[in-house]
Amino acid sequence: MIAHPDTLLGLGDGGAHVGIMCDATATRPTHWTRDRGRGASFPVAWAIKRLSTDNATAAGLQDRGLVRQEMKADLDVIDYDRLMLRGPEIVYDLPAGGKRLVQRTEGFDATIVSGAVVSRNGEPTGALPGRLVRGMRSHAA
């Protein structure tokens, strides 16, 4: 099913106060490209395209999803051999001590948004260059 061209790979966060399991493993590229125990694996390039270009196109975000001049390029720099998903954990960091589930990763060396490094080795840098997107975006936007 995930190989069908009309299927989008993605994940909803379950809302701001996630107190139930939201399965981040559904879009885990290492399972489908490296760690799969049965059935054929998919190429890494396929997984990246499915999680970036295909979803951006389906959402009408024509200025995203590819690394190309005049495109908005948010990038993850990964160490593919170290890439893994940690077990879920409960954190109490919401107002009034509210809880939520988080599932951290290993192997993401950096996340770059609008040219600024926003995360290095899984830790936020404090840079916040992103902005809210409301609706479709063309290349010229």
N, C-alpha and C positions, 0 to 999 in steps of 0.2 A: 504494500500500500504506500509506503513512503517513497517508493521510486516512481509512482504515478505522477505525470506532469501536472495534474490538477490538484495535487495534494500540497498543502503548505505545512512546513515544519515550524512549530512555534510553541509558545508557552504563555499562559496568562498567570499573573502573579497572585490571583485570588483576592485581590484587594489590598489595601494598605496594612490591614491588621491580620496577617496570615497566621491563623491558629490551627490550620489543618494542613496536611501534606499536599504540596503542589509539586508534582513530579518533574524536577529539573532533568532527570535522567532521560526523559523522552527525546530531548534534543541534544543529547550528549554525543558529539561527533566521534569520540574515541571508541564508543561501543560499535558504531556502524562502520568505522573505517579501520580500526586496529584490533579491538578486543573481542569481537564477535566469536562465540563458540561454535555456532552452527550456521550454515548458509554462507553465501558469498558476502564478502566485505565490499564496501563502496570506496571509490577513490576519495582522498582527502579533498581534492578540488571540487568534486561533486557536492560534498557536505557543505563546504564554504559557500558555494553558489546557492544551494538550497536554503541556507540560513541567512543569506544576505541579499543577493540580487533578486532571487525569486520572490522573497517576502516584500522587499521594497517596491518592486514592480506591481505586485498584487495590491499593495496599499496605496498606489498612485504616487509614490515618492520617487519621481523620475530623476531626482538629483542625488540619489543615494544607491548603494548596493554594488558599486564598482569603484576600483581605484583608477581614476581617470581625471585628466585636467578638467577643471570647472565642476567637478562633482564634490559633494560633501563626503569626505572620507574619514569615518571613525574607524580606527583600526585596533585590533588586538594583536600584540606580539606574543606568540606562544612558543614554548619549548614542548614540542609535540611528544617527545619521549617521556616527559614528566607530567603531561597533562592528565589530570585525574579529578574526580569528584569526591569530596569528603562526605562523611555521613552527616545527616541532618542534625541540627542542634537547636535548642530553644534559647532565645535571648530575651531579656527583659529590658528593652531599650525604648519602648514606646511611652507616651505620656502616662503618668500614674502607675508606672511599672508594668504596663501591658506587655504581653508576650507575643512573640512571633517566631516562626521557623525560618532558619537560614540554612543554606547548603553551600559551603565555600568550595573553592577549587584550588588546585595546585597547577603550576605550569604556565600561568598567564604572567609573562614578564612585564608587560605594560599594556595599558589601554590609552589610546590617544583619541581625543575628541577635538575637532576643529584646530588641530595642530598642537594642542596642549596635552601633556601627559597627566591624566586624571587618576591613574592607578599604577603603582609599581609594585610588583610581586604581591598582588592581592590587597595592598593597602592604599587607601585614598591619599592623594597628594595635597588635597585642598583646592586644586584648580577646578573651577566650575564653569567651563566655557559653553556648555550646551544651552539650548533654549527649547521652550515648548513648541511643538509642531501641531498646528491645527489644520488638518486637511492636506490635500494633494500639493505637491511641489513639482515644478517643472525644472529643467536644466537652468533656466534663466533666473529662477527665484533666488 
